[in-house]
Amino acid sequence: MASKTRELFIGGESVPAADGRTTDDLNPFTGEVHAVVAAGGAADVTRAVDAAQAAFADWSATSPSVRRGILLRAADGLEARTPDAIAIMAGEVGGVAGWAGFNIMLAANVLREAAAAVTQPVGEVLTTETPGQLSLAVREPLGVVAAFAPWNAPIILSTRAVAAPIAAGNTVVLKPSEEAPIAAGLFIAEVLHEAGLPPGVLNVVTNAPDDAASVANALITDPRVRAVNFTGSTEVGRIVGTLAAQHLKPCVLELGGKNSLLVLDDADLDYAVDAATFAAFYNAGQICMSADRVLVHETVAEEFTAKLAAKVSSLPHGDPADPSTAIGPVINQRAADRVATLITEAVESGARVRAGGDGTATVLDGVTPAMRIFHEEIFGPAVVVTTVADDDEAVAIANDTEHGLTAGVITEDPQRGLNLARRIRTGIVHVGNQTVDDEPQAPFGGVKASGYGRFGGRWGIEAFSATRWVTVAGQPNHFPF
């Protein structure tokens, strides 16, 4: 039996889909129905954009202090609902308690960073060739923003999808992943509404899996939508980015990664093992920043791999609602089958299983470039250890991918690490740390097939505002005719 029924959130109210349809939201650990959710369609997208468009004029004119107060109250309200978030993420996406708590902590700080940004400068005075003229570059909100949030870090990424646009004075229509309609959409809408966000400023349209493409198409192509942001797979991101470009709408895309953790010959191996385990298996490896490949210097490779395999083999798997569980389920059977296939193909082609390989957290070595797992994003509880002869080979392998999101360099020599960081073609590099890290004030995003544009801090505000040139004449101009 379903534990709850949830409707769309449009114009500050919970409303059913226009045609009354619903869809089941499943628990990935038990397979049971976690909730029954409204299955919105194109007509509901239009209703949501109607509400967002109607709210834009007043919201964009709302004073910075009012916007800041709402965002700060929402941050506190979000933290107060930590127990709710833990239960929702366990039941809806299989997230363990520590991961849910991290989602709340970071999402609350995303809201606080957005609150701080509402009073940052919104323009500058320019030089001018015209005597007596005042020339200004002025940043203004765009209008209605379409936002897409994924299931894997649902509270963080739904909050990030809406916080900067709202802080900049825009209104938003959010489409959460059909795998996490509550955690990746309705939950943050509730929190912001309770904090005093006016009706229509944030609207959420949930949908059935089969309707995802048509709902996204209706949202992006609505002429009143002026910008798009999407976090998700590179495959879907290409479609979203192409559609937005066809309609001449700016788009911020944060997509997949094939992230490398470099372990140099001077590394503290116990620290490197702890870092690699966290980077590869936090949230069962279902993070865009997860380390898929650990590139280890040949002089320490065997010792490192043996220690990594031992640690990974000790990680508790199971029910995400159990506080002792370190690794919960992957999001659905399709994802589990895909990861299993990548591992099986690699082993059949000569890779060696050092831990797992049976549906549990897996460590492989002996992987070659001819194997799919060497190049494709795993997005599950598996990691590949590759031996390298020197730093140059490590950089070459780290860059040998269409992706470019994040990387880590474990070394006792910060200058050596910084030199390597400058050669690695990713949007983010962490020296002395692993690949999974996020701070709301930092520019977050990738290069190459990992997307373009940046979330975070002033970069997020800039992404969701437009620059206009405004002049004020100081004296009558002379015209030639």
Secondary structure, DSSP 8 states (H G I E B T S, - for coil): --S-EE-EEETTEEE--TT--EEEEE-TTT-SEEEEEE---HHHHHHHHHHHHHHHHHHHTS-HHHHHHHHHHHHHHHHHTHHHHHHHHHHHH---HHHHHHHHHHHHHHHHHHHHHTTS--EEEE--SSTT-EEEEEEEE-SEEEEEE-SSSHHHHHHHHHHHHHHTT-EEEEEE-TT-TIIIIIHHHHHHHHTT--TTSEEE----GGGHHHHHHHHHH-TTEEEEEEES-HHHHHHHHHHHHHTT--EEEE----EEEEE-TTS-HHHHHHHHHHHHHGGGG-STT-EEEEEEETTTHHHHHHHHHHHHHTS-BS-TTSTT-SB---SSHHHHHHHHHHHHHHHHTT-EEEE--SSS-EEEES--TTSHHHHS---SSEEEEEEESSHHHHHHHHHSSS--SEEEEE-S-HHHHHHHHTTS-SSEEEETS-S----TTS-B--SGGGEES-BSHHHHHHHTEEEEEEEE-SS------
